[in-house]
């Protein structure tokens, strides 16, 4: 059974908890998630999460599945 990722969940995590890197952990980018947590006090991860949020919104479902749901 595959661990299927949902684009809407990733978008919501990036918007609400992106400054702490929750969307990165959800998308199996654990190293990036740890970096977001380590540097959250600088607010730089919050700015990056805003860009991630916008990219996820503009990404099509097909491209999202290709990137995060293919084996």
N, C-alpha and C positions, 0 to 999 in steps of 0.2 A: 504494500500500500504506500503510495507516495504522499509526501507532505505538501499538499497543494496550497499555494499562497493566493490570497485574495487581494486584488489591486485596491479595492475600497478600504480594506483594513489597513493596508500599508499607507494609503493617503491620510487616513484619520490619525494613525500613529505619528506620521511625520508632522502633521499640523499641531496636534495637542501635546505630544511627548517627544517630539523630534529633538529638542535641545538636550535630552538625555540619551538619545540614540536608540530609542525603543524600536523605531522602524528598521534600523540596521540589524538589530538582533532578529526581528521578525523575518527579514529577508536573508538570513543566514550570513550576514557580513559581521561576524562577531568581533573581529579585530577593530573594525571601524566603530562599532558600538562601544567598545571599551575606550577608544580614543575620545568619543563624544562625552562619555561619562567623566573621564579624567580632566577634560578641558571645559566642562560645562560652566565653570565659574567665570570663564572669559567671555561668554555669550557668543563666541565664534561658532560653536556647534548649532546654536539657535539660528544664526544667519544661514549656515549651510543647510540646515533642516528646511528652511524656507525655500531654498533652491531645489532641494530634493522633493519637497511637496509640489512645487510647480512642474518639475520634470515628470513626476508620477501622474499628475493630472493630464499632462499633454501626451503621455505614453498610451498607445492603443492597447486594448486587451490582448491582441495577438502578440505584440512585441513584449508585453509584460510576461505573458506565458512563456515566450521563447527564452527570456532572460532568467526567470525565476522558477518556472515549473517544468522545465525540460530536464531529462535525466542524462 
